[in-house]
Amino acid sequence: MSNIPKKNVSNKAGNRFQSLSVEEYEEIKQAFELFDTTNSGRINPSELKQAMQSLGFDSRNPTIYEMICDLDTPEAHKRGGIDIEQFVDAINNKLGDKESRAGCQRIFQLFLSDPDATSITSNDLKKIAKELGENMSKEELDDMLKRASSNGHELTFEEFYQIMIKKTFP
């Protein structure tokens, strides 16, 4: 177990991370601990960048890769890496508040294979499922789109946003 301090939280992960639930903060903390192989409470951003490159994130998920590159600063190297708060800040700032329109727009963009696309397709969902290690059939993905979208085969940002703020799936 890492030497990362526990956050004193009530229903949110501290004032600094208002858009994160306690569960989301804990998930990010677990990811941080995975890369903190020395249990020092710090991770070296250049090592994290190399690990993500080896996993193919430089081409599969440019938003996450860009966030890691942003963490790889001379200041981080002087301090011996980044701590959990800097890591959470970076993720929170990059993805944004999932309850705000702008935050949902950034999350929506993560689903799109083509940055110029305006809707999420079955192929986009297949790519995301594969990245997450989920083995979903074309029929399952098509069913998701059929239930979530007005036209039954692609999800617009407006439909995505409504699902995100309602926290329910038809």
Chimera marker file (.cmm) of the C-alpha trace (Angstrom):
<marker_set name="trace">
<marker id="1" x="0.000" y="0.000" z="0.000" r="1" g="1" b="0" radius="0.5"/>
<marker id="2" x="1.278" y="3.446" z="-0.888" r="1" g="1" b="0" radius="0.5"/>
<marker id="3" x="2.063" y="6.228" z="1.574" r="1" g="1" b="0" radius="0.5"/>
<marker id="4" x="-0.613" y="8.371" z="-0.055" r="1" g="1" b="0" radius="0.5"/>
<marker id="5" x="-2.566" y="10.188" z="2.624" r="1" g="1" b="0" radius="0.5"/>
<marker id="6" x="-6.252" y="9.448" z="3.001" r="1" g="1" b="0" radius="0.5"/>
<marker id="7" x="-8.468" y="12.369" z="2.066" r="1" g="1" b="0" radius="0.5"/>
<marker id="8" x="-10.771" y="13.675" z="4.746" r="1" g="1" b="0" radius="0.5"/>
<marker id="9" x="-13.970" y="13.579" z="2.720" r="1" g="1" b="0" radius="0.5"/>
<marker id="10" x="-17.654" y="13.662" z="3.344" r="1" g="1" b="0" radius="0.5"/>
<marker id="11" x="-19.761" y="13.205" z="0.226" r="1" g="1" b="0" radius="0.5"/>
<marker id="12" x="-17.193" y="14.727" z="-2.120" r="1" g="1" b="0" radius="0.5"/>
<marker id="13" x="-13.446" y="14.295" z="-2.440" r="1" g="1" b="0" radius="0.5"/>
<marker id="14" x="-12.520" y="17.517" z="-0.686" r="1" g="1" b="0" radius="0.5"/>
<marker id="15" x="-13.129" y="21.132" z="-1.694" r="1" g="1" b="0" radius="0.5"/>
<marker id="16" x="-10.293" y="21.056" z="-4.202" r="1" g="1" b="0" radius="0.5"/>
<marker id="17" x="-11.882" y="18.250" z="-6.190" r="1" g="1" b="0" radius="0.5"/>
<marker id="18" x="-15.524" y="19.267" z="-6.017" r="1" g="1" b="0" radius="0.5"/>
<marker id="19" x="-16.479" y="17.588" z="-9.275" r="1" g="1" b="0" radius="0.5"/>
<marker id="20" x="-15.235" y="14.180" z="-8.068" r="1" g="1" b="0" radius="0.5"/>
<marker id="21" x="-17.192" y="11.808" z="-5.892" r="1" g="1" b="0" radius="0.5"/>
<marker id="22" x="-15.379" y="9.915" z="-3.155" r="1" g="1" b="0" radius="0.5"/>
<marker id="23" x="-15.559" y="6.788" z="-5.346" r="1" g="1" b="0" radius="0.5"/>
<marker id="24" x="-14.018" y="8.600" z="-8.327" r="1" g="1" b="0" radius="0.5"/>
<marker id="25" x="-11.241" y="10.000" z="-6.154" r="1" g="1" b="0" radius="0.5"/>
<marker id="26" x="-10.527" y="6.502" z="-4.806" r="1" g="1" b="0" radius="0.5"/>
<marker id="27" x="-10.370" y="5.081" z="-8.361" r="1" g="1" b="0" radius="0.5"/>
<marker id="28" x="-7.887" y="7.767" z="-9.407" r="1" g="1" b="0" radius="0.5"/>
<marker id="29" x="-5.886" y="7.124" z="-6.239" r="1" g="1" b="0" radius="0.5"/>
<marker id="30" x="-5.747" y="3.403" z="-7.064" r="1" g="1" b="0" radius="0.5"/>
<marker id="31" x="-4.432" y="4.224" z="-10.551" r="1" g="1" b="0" radius="0.5"/>
<marker id="32" x="-1.815" y="6.483" z="-8.972" r="1" g="1" b="0" radius="0.5"/>
<marker id="33" x="-0.757" y="3.717" z="-6.574" r="1" g="1" b="0" radius="0.5"/>
<marker id="34" x="-0.355" y="1.333" z="-9.512" r="1" g="1" b="0" radius="0.5"/>
<marker id="35" x="2.322" y="3.626" z="-10.975" r="1" g="1" b="0" radius="0.5"/>
<marker id="36" x="3.881" y="4.462" z="-7.593" r="1" g="1" b="0" radius="0.5"/>
<marker id="37" x="5.984" y="1.310" z="-7.595" r="1" g="1" b="0" radius="0.5"/>
<marker id="38" x="8.322" y="2.597" z="-4.850" r="1" g="1" b="0" radius="0.5"/>
<marker id="39" x="5.428" y="3.528" z="-2.510" r="1" g="1" b="0" radius="0.5"/>
<marker id="40" x="6.949" y="6.996" z="-2.170" r="1" g="1" b="0" radius="0.5"/>
<marker id="41" x="3.724" y="8.928" z="-2.723" r="1" g="1" b="0" radius="0.5"/>
<marker id="42" x="5.192" y="10.324" z="-5.965" r="1" g="1" b="0" radius="0.5"/>
<marker id="43" x="5.362" y="9.137" z="-9.547" r="1" g="1" b="0" radius="0.5"/>
<marker id="44" x="7.805" y="10.240" z="-12.185" r="1" g="1" b="0" radius="0.5"/>
<marker id="45" x="5.782" y="11.705" z="-15.098" r="1" g="1" b="0" radius="0.5"/>
<marker id="46" x="8.319" y="10.658" z="-17.721" r="1" g="1" b="0" radius="0.5"/>
<marker id="47" x="8.057" y="7.048" z="-16.509" r="1" g="1" b="0" radius="0.5"/>
<marker id="48" x="4.284" y="7.333" z="-16.574" r="1" g="1" b="0" radius="0.5"/>
<marker id="49" x="4.507" y="8.717" z="-20.108" r="1" g="1" b="0" radius="0.5"/>
<marker id="50" x="6.694" y="5.777" z="-21.187" r="1" g="1" b="0" radius="0.5"/>
<marker id="51" x="4.291" y="3.303" z="-19.607" r="1" g="1" b="0" radius="0.5"/>
<marker id="52" x="1.348" y="4.890" z="-21.400" r="1" g="1" b="0" radius="0.5"/>
<marker id="53" x="3.274" y="4.856" z="-24.692" r="1" g="1" b="0" radius="0.5"/>
<marker id="54" x="3.978" y="1.155" z="-24.245" r="1" g="1" b="0" radius="0.5"/>
<marker id="55" x="0.239" y="0.628" z="-23.771" r="1" g="1" b="0" radius="0.5"/>
<marker id="56" x="-0.456" y="2.597" z="-26.967" r="1" g="1" b="0" radius="0.5"/>
<marker id="57" x="-2.147" y="5.570" z="-25.339" r="1" g="1" b="0" radius="0.5"/>
<marker id="58" x="-0.206" y="8.048" z="-27.444" r="1" g="1" b="0" radius="0.5"/>
<marker id="59" x="-2.265" y="6.985" z="-30.445" r="1" g="1" b="0" radius="0.5"/>
<marker id="60" x="-5.397" y="5.505" z="-28.851" r="1" g="1" b="0" radius="0.5"/>
<marker id="61" x="-6.246" y="8.250" z="-26.397" r="1" g="1" b="0" radius="0.5"/>
<marker id="62" x="-4.527" y="11.541" z="-27.168" r="1" g="1" b="0" radius="0.5"/>
<marker id="63" x="-6.343" y="13.412" z="-24.367" r="1" g="1" b="0" radius="0.5"/>
<marker id="64" x="-4.914" y="11.179" z="-21.651" r="1" g="1" b="0" radius="0.5"/>
<marker id="65" x="-1.483" y="11.147" z="-23.277" r="1" g="1" b="0" radius="0.5"/>
<marker id="66" x="-1.501" y="14.955" z="-23.557" r="1" g="1" b="0" radius="0.5"/>
<marker id="67" x="-2.383" y="15.215" z="-19.867" r="1" g="1" b="0" radius="0.5"/>
<marker id="68" x="0.607" y="13.049" z="-18.957" r="1" g="1" b="0" radius="0.5"/>
<marker id="69" x="2.901" y="15.131" z="-21.173" r="1" g="1" b="0" radius="0.5"/>
<marker id="70" x="1.658" y="18.247" z="-19.362" r="1" g="1" b="0" radius="0.5"/>
<marker id="71" x="2.748" y="16.680" z="-16.045" r="1" g="1" b="0" radius="0.5"/>
<marker id="72" x="6.284" y="16.037" z="-17.317" r="1" g="1" b="0" radius="0.5"/>
<marker id="73" x="7.782" y="19.382" z="-16.234" r="1" g="1" b="0" radius="0.5"/>
<marker id="74" x="11.196" y="20.412" z="-14.888" r="1" g="1" b="0" radius="0.5"/>
<marker id="75" x="9.489" y="21.291" z="-11.574" r="1" g="1" b="0" radius="0.5"/>
<marker id="76" x="8.083" y="17.755" z="-11.286" r="1" g="1" b="0" radius="0.5"/>
<marker id="77" x="11.539" y="16.304" z="-11.883" r="1" g="1" b="0" radius="0.5"/>
<marker id="78" x="13.073" y="18.590" z="-9.214" r="1" g="1" b="0" radius="0.5"/>
<marker id="79" x="10.492" y="17.411" z="-6.674" r="1" g="1" b="0" radius="0.5"/>
<marker id="80" x="11.062" y="13.756" z="-7.554" r="1" g="1" b="0" radius="0.5"/>
<marker id="81" x="7.768" y="13.384" z="-9.394" r="1" g="1" b="0" radius="0.5"/>
<marker id="82" x="4.162" y="14.349" z="-8.863" r="1" g="1" b="0" radius="0.5"/>
<marker id="83" x="2.040" y="13.584" z="-5.833" r="1" g="1" b="0" radius="0.5"/>
<marker id="84" x="-1.548" y="12.352" z="-5.684" r="1" g="1" b="0" radius="0.5"/>
<marker id="85" x="-3.021" y="15.854" z="-5.503" r="1" g="1" b="0" radius="0.5"/>
<marker id="86" x="-1.185" y="16.950" z="-8.657" r="1" g="1" b="0" radius="0.5"/>
<marker id="87" x="-2.276" y="13.742" z="-10.393" r="1" g="1" b="0" radius="0.5"/>
<marker id="88" x="-5.927" y="14.215" z="-9.404" r="1" g="1" b="0" radius="0.5"/>
<marker id="89" x="-5.762" y="17.899" z="-10.384" r="1" g="1" b="0" radius="0.5"/>
<marker id="90" x="-4.445" y="16.968" z="-13.820" r="1" g="1" b="0" radius="0.5"/>
<marker id="91" x="-7.160" y="14.393" z="-14.437" r="1" g="1" b="0" radius="0.5"/>
<marker id="92" x="-9.880" y="16.620" z="-13.045" r="1" g="1" b="0" radius="0.5"/>
<marker id="93" x="-8.733" y="19.631" z="-15.071" r="1" g="1" b="0" radius="0.5"/>
<marker id="94" x="-8.364" y="17.638" z="-18.292" r="1" g="1" b="0" radius="0.5"/>
<marker id="95" x="-11.673" y="15.836" z="-18.138" r="1" g="1" b="0" radius="0.5"/>
<marker id="96" x="-13.551" y="18.477" z="-16.235" r="1" g="1" b="0" radius="0.5"/>
<marker id="97" x="-16.733" y="18.379" z="-14.276" r="1" g="1" b="0" radius="0.5"/>
<marker id="98" x="-18.920" y="15.636" z="-15.715" r="1" g="1" b="0" radius="0.5"/>
<marker id="99" x="-21.974" y="17.593" z="-14.616" r="1" g="1" b="0" radius="0.5"/>
<marker id="100" x="-21.082" y="20.725" z="-16.575" r="1" g="1" b="0" radius="0.5"/>
<marker id="101" x="-21.731" y="21.057" z="-20.286" r="1" g="1" b="0" radius="0.5"/>
<marker id="102" x="-18.035" y="21.780" z="-20.997" r="1" g="1" b="0" radius="0.5"/>
<marker id="103" x="-16.905" y="18.794" z="-18.916" r="1" g="1" b="0" radius="0.5"/>
<marker id="104" x="-19.342" y="16.504" z="-20.723" r="1" g="1" b="0" radius="0.5"/>
<marker id="105" x="-18.084" y="17.853" z="-24.057" r="1" g="1" b="0" radius="0.5"/>
<marker id="106" x="-14.510" y="16.860" z="-23.144" r="1" g="1" b="0" radius="0.5"/>
<marker id="107" x="-15.675" y="13.387" z="-22.106" r="1" g="1" b="0" radius="0.5"/>
<marker id="108" x="-17.739" y="13.073" z="-25.308" r="1" g="1" b="0" radius="0.5"/>
<marker id="109" x="-14.618" y="13.870" z="-27.353" r="1" g="1" b="0" radius="0.5"/>
<marker id="110" x="-12.833" y="10.904" z="-25.718" r="1" g="1" b="0" radius="0.5"/>
<marker id="111" x="-15.365" y="8.568" z="-27.325" r="1" g="1" b="0" radius="0.5"/>
<marker id="112" x="-14.842" y="9.846" z="-30.861" r="1" g="1" b="0" radius="0.5"/>
<marker id="113" x="-12.360" y="8.094" z="-33.135" r="1" g="1" b="0" radius="0.5"/>
<marker id="114" x="-12.481" y="11.045" z="-35.521" r="1" g="1" b="0" radius="0.5"/>
<marker id="115" x="-11.987" y="14.424" z="-33.783" r="1" g="1" b="0" radius="0.5"/>
<marker id="116" x="-14.171" y="16.064" z="-36.447" r="1" g="1" b="0" radius="0.5"/>
<marker id="117" x="-17.088" y="13.674" z="-35.873" r="1" g="1" b="0" radius="0.5"/>
<marker id="118" x="-20.262" y="14.965" z="-34.261" r="1" g="1" b="0" radius="0.5"/>
<marker id="119" x="-21.687" y="11.705" z="-32.939" r="1" g="1" b="0" radius="0.5"/>
<marker id="120" x="-20.641" y="8.468" z="-31.265" r="1" g="1" b="0" radius="0.5"/>
<marker id="121" x="-21.037" y="5.423" z="-33.497" r="1" g="1" b="0" radius="0.5"/>
<marker id="122" x="-20.986" y="1.695" z="-32.870" r="1" g="1" b="0" radius="0.5"/>
<marker id="123" x="-17.343" y="1.630" z="-33.997" r="1" g="1" b="0" radius="0.5"/>
<marker id="124" x="-16.482" y="4.311" z="-31.412" r="1" g="1" b="0" radius="0.5"/>
<marker id="125" x="-18.150" y="2.274" z="-28.665" r="1" g="1" b="0" radius="0.5"/>
<marker id="126" x="-16.324" y="-0.854" z="-29.848" r="1" g="1" b="0" radius="0.5"/>
<marker id="127" x="-12.971" y="0.975" z="-29.603" r="1" g="1" b="0" radius="0.5"/>
<marker id="128" x="-13.737" y="2.258" z="-26.078" r="1" g="1" b="0" radius="0.5"/>
<marker id="129" x="-14.959" y="-1.162" z="-24.937" r="1" g="1" b="0" radius="0.5"/>
<marker id="130" x="-11.759" y="-2.752" z="-26.228" r="1" g="1" b="0" radius="0.5"/>
<marker id="131" x="-9.595" y="-0.125" z="-24.467" r="1" g="1" b="0" radius="0.5"/>
<marker id="132" x="-11.444" y="-0.850" z="-21.233" r="1" g="1" b="0" radius="0.5"/>
<marker id="133" x="-11.001" y="-4.594" z="-21.665" r="1" g="1" b="0" radius="0.5"/>
<marker id="134" x="-14.703" y="-5.209" z="-22.237" r="1" g="1" b="0" radius="0.5"/>
<marker id="135" x="-15.663" y="-7.871" z="-24.753" r="1" g="1" b="0" radius="0.5"/>
<marker id="136" x="-18.957" y="-6.653" z="-26.174" r="1" g="1" b="0" radius="0.5"/>
<marker id="137" x="-20.609" y="-7.981" z="-29.300" r="1" g="1" b="0" radius="0.5"/>
<marker id="138" x="-21.691" y="-5.741" z="-32.149" r="1" g="1" b="0" radius="0.5"/>
<marker id="139" x="-25.287" y="-6.579" z="-31.217" r="1" g="1" b="0" radius="0.5"/>
<marker id="140" x="-24.781" y="-5.382" z="-27.622" r="1" g="1" b="0" radius="0.5"/>
<marker id="141" x="-23.192" y="-2.118" z="-28.809" r="1" g="1" b="0" radius="0.5"/>
<marker id="142" x="-25.919" y="-1.573" z="-31.406" r="1" g="1" b="0" radius="0.5"/>
<marker id="143" x="-28.528" y="-2.179" z="-28.695" r="1" g="1" b="0" radius="0.5"/>
<marker id="144" x="-26.911" y="0.476" z="-26.504" r="1" g="1" b="0" radius="0.5"/>
<marker id="145" x="-27.093" y="3.010" z="-29.320" r="1" g="1" b="0" radius="0.5"/>
<marker id="146" x="-30.628" y="1.987" z="-30.218" r="1" g="1" b="0" radius="0.5"/>
<marker id="147" x="-31.798" y="2.666" z="-26.659" r="1" g="1" b="0" radius="0.5"/>
<marker id="148" x="-29.768" y="5.848" z="-26.130" r="1" g="1" b="0" radius="0.5"/>
<marker id="149" x="-30.080" y="7.707" z="-29.420" r="1" g="1" b="0" radius="0.5"/>
<marker id="150" x="-33.036" y="9.201" z="-31.195" r="1" g="1" b="0" radius="0.5"/>
<marker id="151" x="-32.094" y="7.717" z="-34.577" r="1" g="1" b="0" radius="0.5"/>
<marker id="152" x="-31.047" y="4.350" z="-33.150" r="1" g="1" b="0" radius="0.5"/>
<marker id="153" x="-27.522" y="4.192" z="-34.545" r="1" g="1" b="0" radius="0.5"/>
<marker id="154" x="-25.445" y="7.181" z="-33.407" r="1" g="1" b="0" radius="0.5"/>
<marker id="155" x="-25.366" y="9.303" z="-30.276" r="1" g="1" b="0" radius="0.5"/>
<marker id="156" x="-25.153" y="13.080" z="-30.595" r="1" g="1" b="0" radius="0.5"/>
<marker id="157" x="-23.527" y="15.281" z="-27.992" r="1" g="1" b="0" radius="0.5"/>
<marker id="158" x="-26.929" y="16.566" z="-26.846" r="1" g="1" b="0" radius="0.5"/>
<marker id="159" x="-28.153" y="12.994" z="-26.250" r="1" g="1" b="0" radius="0.5"/>
<marker id="160" x="-24.877" y="12.125" z="-24.483" r="1" g="1" b="0" radius="0.5"/>
<marker id="161" x="-25.184" y="15.228" z="-22.292" r="1" g="1" b="0" radius="0.5"/>
<marker id="162" x="-28.753" y="14.364" z="-21.304" r="1" g="1" b="0" radius="0.5"/>
<marker id="163" x="-27.662" y="10.856" z="-20.284" r="1" g="1" b="0" radius="0.5"/>
<marker id="164" x="-24.753" y="12.267" z="-18.257" r="1" g="1" b="0" radius="0.5"/>
<marker id="165" x="-26.837" y="14.773" z="-16.304" r="1" g="1" b="0" radius="0.5"/>
<marker id="166" x="-29.769" y="12.420" z="-15.739" r="1" g="1" b="0" radius="0.5"/>
<marker id="167" x="-27.498" y="9.589" z="-14.576" r="1" g="1" b="0" radius="0.5"/>
<marker id="168" x="-29.928" y="7.079" z="-16.049" r="1" g="1" b="0" radius="0.5"/>
<marker id="169" x="-29.836" y="5.051" z="-19.192" r="1" g="1" b="0" radius="0.5"/>
<marker id="170" x="-33.060" y="4.320" z="-21.098" r="1" g="1" b="0" radius="0.5"/>
<link id1="1" id2="2" r="1" g="1" b="0" radius="0.2"/>
<link id1="2" id2="3" r="1" g="1" b="0" radius="0.2"/>
<link id1="3" id2="4" r="1" g="1" b="0" radius="0.2"/>
<link id1="4" id2="5" r="1" g="1" b="0" radius="0.2"/>
<link id1="5" id2="6" r="1" g="1" b="0" radius="0.2"/>
<link id1="6" id2="7" r="1" g="1" b="0" radius="0.2"/>
<link id1="7" id2="8" r="1" g="1" b="0" radius="0.2"/>
<link id1="8" id2="9" r="1" g="1" b="0" radius="0.2"/>
<link id1="9" id2="10" r="1" g="1" b="0" radius="0.2"/>
<link id1="10" id2="11" r="1" g="1" b="0" radius="0.2"/>
<link id1="11" id2="12" r="1" g="1" b="0" radius="0.2"/>
<link id1="12" id2="13" r="1" g="1" b="0" radius="0.2"/>
<link id1="13" id2="14" r="1" g="1" b="0" radius="0.2"/>
<link id1="14" id2="15" r="1" g="1" b="0" radius="0.2"/>
<link id1="15" id2="16" r="1" g="1" b="0" radius="0.2"/>
<link id1="16" id2="17" r="1" g="1" b="0" radius="0.2"/>
<link id1="17" id2="18" r="1" g="1" b="0" radius="0.2"/>
<link id1="18" id2="19" r="1" g="1" b="0" radius="0.2"/>
<link id1="19" id2="20" r="1" g="1" b="0" radius="0.2"/>
<link id1="20" id2="21" r="1" g="1" b="0" radius="0.2"/>
<link id1="21" id2="22" r="1" g="1" b="0" radius="0.2"/>
<link id1="22" id2="23" r="1" g="1" b="0" radius="0.2"/>
<link id1="23" id2="24" r="1" g="1" b="0" radius="0.2"/>
<link id1="24" id2="25" r="1" g="1" b="0" radius="0.2"/>
<link id1="25" id2="26" r="1" g="1" b="0" radius="0.2"/>
<link id1="26" id2="27" r="1" g="1" b="0" radius="0.2"/>
<link id1="27" id2="28" r="1" g="1" b="0" radius="0.2"/>
<link id1="28" id2="29" r="1" g="1" b="0" radius="0.2"/>
<link id1="29" id2="30" r="1" g="1" b="0" radius="0.2"/>
<link id1="30" id2="31" r="1" g="1" b="0" radius="0.2"/>
<link id1="31" id2="32" r="1" g="1" b="0" radius="0.2"/>
<link id1="32" id2="33" r="1" g="1" b="0" radius="0.2"/>
<link id1="33" id2="34" r="1" g="1" b="0" radius="0.2"/>
<link id1="34" id2="35" r="1" g="1" b="0" radius="0.2"/>
<link id1="35" id2="36" r="1" g="1" b="0" radius="0.2"/>
<link id1="36" id2="37" r="1" g="1" b="0" radius="0.2"/>
<link id1="37" id2="38" r="1" g="1" b="0" radius="0.2"/>
<link id1="38" id2="39" r="1" g="1" b="0" radius="0.2"/>
<link id1="39" id2="40" r="1" g="1" b="0" radius="0.2"/>
<link id1="40" id2="41" r="1" g="1" b="0" radius="0.2"/>
<link id1="41" id2="42" r="1" g="1" b="0" radius="0.2"/>
<link id1="42" id2="43" r="1" g="1" b="0" radius="0.2"/>
<link id1="43" id2="44" r="1" g="1" b="0" radius="0.2"/>
<link id1="44" id2="45" r="1" g="1" b="0" radius="0.2"/>
<link id1="45" id2="46" r="1" g="1" b="0" radius="0.2"/>
<link id1="46" id2="47" r="1" g="1" b="0" radius="0.2"/>
<link id1="47" id2="48" r="1" g="1" b="0" radius="0.2"/>
<link id1="48" id2="49" r="1" g="1" b="0" radius="0.2"/>
<link id1="49" id2="50" r="1" g="1" b="0" radius="0.2"/>
<link id1="50" id2="51" r="1" g="1" b="0" radius="0.2"/>
<link id1="51" id2="52" r="1" g="1" b="0" radius="0.2"/>
<link id1="52" id2="53" r="1" g="1" b="0" radius="0.2"/>
<link id1="53" id2="54" r="1" g="1" b="0" radius="0.2"/>
<link id1="54" id2="55" r="1" g="1" b="0" radius="0.2"/>
<link id1="55" id2="56" r="1" g="1" b="0" radius="0.2"/>
<link id1="56" id2="57" r="1" g="1" b="0" radius="0.2"/>
<link id1="57" id2="58" r="1" g="1" b="0" radius="0.2"/>
<link id1="58" id2="59" r="1" g="1" b="0" radius="0.2"/>
<link id1="59" id2="60" r="1" g="1" b="0" radius="0.2"/>
<link id1="60" id2="61" r="1" g="1" b="0" radius="0.2"/>
<link id1="61" id2="62" r="1" g="1" b="0" radius="0.2"/>
<link id1="62" id2="63" r="1" g="1" b="0" radius="0.2"/>
<link id1="63" id2="64" r="1" g="1" b="0" radius="0.2"/>
<link id1="64" id2="65" r="1" g="1" b="0" radius="0.2"/>
<link id1="65" id2="66" r="1" g="1" b="0" radius="0.2"/>
<link id1="66" id2="67" r="1" g="1" b="0" radius="0.2"/>
<link id1="67" id2="68" r="1" g="1" b="0" radius="0.2"/>
<link id1="68" id2="69" r="1" g="1" b="0" radius="0.2"/>
<link id1="69" id2="70" r="1" g="1" b="0" radius="0.2"/>
<link id1="70" id2="71" r="1" g="1" b="0" radius="0.2"/>
<link id1="71" id2="72" r="1" g="1" b="0" radius="0.2"/>
<link id1="72" id2="73" r="1" g="1" b="0" radius="0.2"/>
<link id1="73" id2="74" r="1" g="1" b="0" radius="0.2"/>
<link id1="74" id2="75" r="1" g="1" b="0" radius="0.2"/>
<link id1="75" id2="76" r="1" g="1" b="0" radius="0.2"/>
<link id1="76" id2="77" r="1" g="1" b="0" radius="0.2"/>
<link id1="77" id2="78" r="1" g="1" b="0" radius="0.2"/>
<link id1="78" id2="79" r="1" g="1" b="0" radius="0.2"/>
<link id1="79" id2="80" r="1" g="1" b="0" radius="0.2"/>
<link id1="80" id2="81" r="1" g="1" b="0" radius="0.2"/>
<link id1="81" id2="82" r="1" g="1" b="0" radius="0.2"/>
<link id1="82" id2="83" r="1" g="1" b="0" radius="0.2"/>
<link id1="83" id2="84" r="1" g="1" b="0" radius="0.2"/>
<link id1="84" id2="85" r="1" g="1" b="0" radius="0.2"/>
<link id1="85" id2="86" r="1" g="1" b="0" radius="0.2"/>
<link id1="86" id2="87" r="1" g="1" b="0" radius="0.2"/>
<link id1="87" id2="88" r="1" g="1" b="0" radius="0.2"/>
<link id1="88" id2="89" r="1" g="1" b="0" radius="0.2"/>
<link id1="89" id2="90" r="1" g="1" b="0" radius="0.2"/>
<link id1="90" id2="91" r="1" g="1" b="0" radius="0.2"/>
<link id1="91" id2="92" r="1" g="1" b="0" radius="0.2"/>
<link id1="92" id2="93" r="1" g="1" b="0" radius="0.2"/>
<link id1="93" id2="94" r="1" g="1" b="0" radius="0.2"/>
<link id1="94" id2="95" r="1" g="1" b="0" radius="0.2"/>
<link id1="95" id2="96" r="1" g="1" b="0" radius="0.2"/>
<link id1="96" id2="97" r="1" g="1" b="0" radius="0.2"/>
<link id1="97" id2="98" r="1" g="1" b="0" radius="0.2"/>
<link id1="98" id2="99" r="1" g="1" b="0" radius="0.2"/>
<link id1="99" id2="100" r="1" g="1" b="0" radius="0.2"/>
<link id1="100" id2="101" r="1" g="1" b="0" radius="0.2"/>
<link id1="101" id2="102" r="1" g="1" b="0" radius="0.2"/>
<link id1="102" id2="103" r="1" g="1" b="0" radius="0.2"/>
<link id1="103" id2="104" r="1" g="1" b="0" radius="0.2"/>
<link id1="104" id2="105" r="1" g="1" b="0" radius="0.2"/>
<link id1="105" id2="106" r="1" g="1" b="0" radius="0.2"/>
<link id1="106" id2="107" r="1" g="1" b="0" radius="0.2"/>
<link id1="107" id2="108" r="1" g="1" b="0" radius="0.2"/>
<link id1="108" id2="109" r="1" g="1" b="0" radius="0.2"/>
<link id1="109" id2="110" r="1" g="1" b="0" radius="0.2"/>
<link id1="110" id2="111" r="1" g="1" b="0" radius="0.2"/>
<link id1="111" id2="112" r="1" g="1" b="0" radius="0.2"/>
<link id1="112" id2="113" r="1" g="1" b="0" radius="0.2"/>
<link id1="113" id2="114" r="1" g="1" b="0" radius="0.2"/>
<link id1="114" id2="115" r="1" g="1" b="0" radius="0.2"/>
<link id1="115" id2="116" r="1" g="1" b="0" radius="0.2"/>
<link id1="116" id2="117" r="1" g="1" b="0" radius="0.2"/>
<link id1="117" id2="118" r="1" g="1" b="0" radius="0.2"/>
<link id1="118" id2="119" r="1" g="1" b="0" radius="0.2"/>
<link id1="119" id2="120" r="1" g="1" b="0" radius="0.2"/>
<link id1="120" id2="121" r="1" g="1" b="0" radius="0.2"/>
<link id1="121" id2="122" r="1" g="1" b="0" radius="0.2"/>
<link id1="122" id2="123" r="1" g="1" b="0" radius="0.2"/>
<link id1="123" id2="124" r="1" g="1" b="0" radius="0.2"/>
<link id1="124" id2="125" r="1" g="1" b="0" radius="0.2"/>
<link id1="125" id2="126" r="1" g="1" b="0" radius="0.2"/>
<link id1="126" id2="127" r="1" g="1" b="0" radius="0.2"/>
<link id1="127" id2="128" r="1" g="1" b="0" radius="0.2"/>
<link id1="128" id2="129" r="1" g="1" b="0" radius="0.2"/>
<link id1="129" id2="130" r="1" g="1" b="0" radius="0.2"/>
<link id1="130" id2="131" r="1" g="1" b="0" radius="0.2"/>
<link id1="131" id2="132" r="1" g="1" b="0" radius="0.2"/>
<link id1="132" id2="133" r="1" g="1" b="0" radius="0.2"/>
<link id1="133" id2="134" r="1" g="1" b="0" radius="0.2"/>
<link id1="134" id2="135" r="1" g="1" b="0" radius="0.2"/>
<link id1="135" id2="136" r="1" g="1" b="0" radius="0.2"/>
<link id1="136" id2="137" r="1" g="1" b="0" radius="0.2"/>
<link id1="137" id2="138" r="1" g="1" b="0" radius="0.2"/>
<link id1="138" id2="139" r="1" g="1" b="0" radius="0.2"/>
<link id1="139" id2="140" r="1" g="1" b="0" radius="0.2"/>
<link id1="140" id2="141" r="1" g="1" b="0" radius="0.2"/>
<link id1="141" id2="142" r="1" g="1" b="0" radius="0.2"/>
<link id1="142" id2="143" r="1" g="1" b="0" radius="0.2"/>
<link id1="143" id2="144" r="1" g="1" b="0" radius="0.2"/>
<link id1="144" id2="145" r="1" g="1" b="0" radius="0.2"/>
<link id1="145" id2="146" r="1" g="1" b="0" radius="0.2"/>
<link id1="146" id2="147" r="1" g="1" b="0" radius="0.2"/>
<link id1="147" id2="148" r="1" g="1" b="0" radius="0.2"/>
<link id1="148" id2="149" r="1" g="1" b="0" radius="0.2"/>
<link id1="149" id2="150" r="1" g="1" b="0" radius="0.2"/>
<link id1="150" id2="151" r="1" g="1" b="0" radius="0.2"/>
<link id1="151" id2="152" r="1" g="1" b="0" radius="0.2"/>
<link id1="152" id2="153" r="1" g="1" b="0" radius="0.2"/>
<link id1="153" id2="154" r="1" g="1" b="0" radius="0.2"/>
<link id1="154" id2="155" r="1" g="1" b="0" radius="0.2"/>
<link id1="155" id2="156" r="1" g="1" b="0" radius="0.2"/>
<link id1="156" id2="157" r="1" g="1" b="0" radius="0.2"/>
<link id1="157" id2="158" r="1" g="1" b="0" radius="0.2"/>
<link id1="158" id2="159" r="1" g="1" b="0" radius="0.2"/>
<link id1="159" id2="160" r="1" g="1" b="0" radius="0.2"/>
<link id1="160" id2="161" r="1" g="1" b="0" radius="0.2"/>
<link id1="161" id2="162" r="1" g="1" b="0" radius="0.2"/>
<link id1="162" id2="163" r="1" g="1" b="0" radius="0.2"/>
<link id1="163" id2="164" r="1" g="1" b="0" radius="0.2"/>
<link id1="164" id2="165" r="1" g="1" b="0" radius="0.2"/>
<link id1="165" id2="166" r="1" g="1" b="0" radius="0.2"/>
<link id1="166" id2="167" r="1" g="1" b="0" radius="0.2"/>
<link id1="167" id2="168" r="1" g="1" b="0" radius="0.2"/>
<link id1="168" id2="169" r="1" g="1" b="0" radius="0.2"/>
<link id1="169" id2="170" r="1" g="1" b="0" radius="0.2"/>
</marker_set>
